Amino acid sequence: MSATPSGDVPDELRVRSTWLQRAWTLAGTAAILMSFFTTARLVAASSTVVTDSLAVALAVWAAYSVADLTTGVYHWFIDNYGDAGTPVFGAQIVAFHDHHVHPTAITRLEPCNSLHVIAGTVAVALPAVDAALLYFAGGSSPAAAHAFACTFAVCVMLSVQFHAWAHERPSRLPPGVEALQAAGVLVSRSQHAGHHRPPYNSNYCTVSGMWNWALDGYKVFLAVEKVIYLATGAPPRSWRMKMTEHGV
């Protein structure tokens, strides 16, 4: 990570999506739509539509909340541990580190360029989850379970774009996004800015940021880092950055 992030990246450096990236994003979107229609079908076929609809609404809220927490934990891990040679996560670790050097570069990526990795995972995992739910429930699994899986997949996949919007100038945001950020529905530019101040050890969540106050206020990640350090002797990068900032 760099303590002196650069400024805006010129528009001419905008990175276009490849057809393969678009295909994976489309596949992930199709999986989400299929899961949504499964949820709607189960609610419509229910003999207790009102009760099931309420359960679905609660499941949507729960998934939205859990997705925010999940992005925070993942972001913390990628920022602080591993390197380019780390199996599975190596490329993501490098990308996140580069992001701290050029924080606004993320706004110059076309959406499919950013979304395709998680979309590909969703394309494979979400249909499997929906199928498992239907199979083990004998074809009549609770609509709320599918609603949770579908909403979680949507939020995690789009968290990459929410993150990009938190770096975008308000004048360049799609209509309505700034209002959603101001309402706390999506992570805002002002809230996420705290993550890009040395030692880069706060405000990790990138859906709504609703969990940041608890994770940072109660120093949850710091406690986990201390446990990991005592067990392995490996300090997180945020500790090394803090020591660098203090000239240690």
Disulfide bonds with the S-S distance in Angstrom:
none
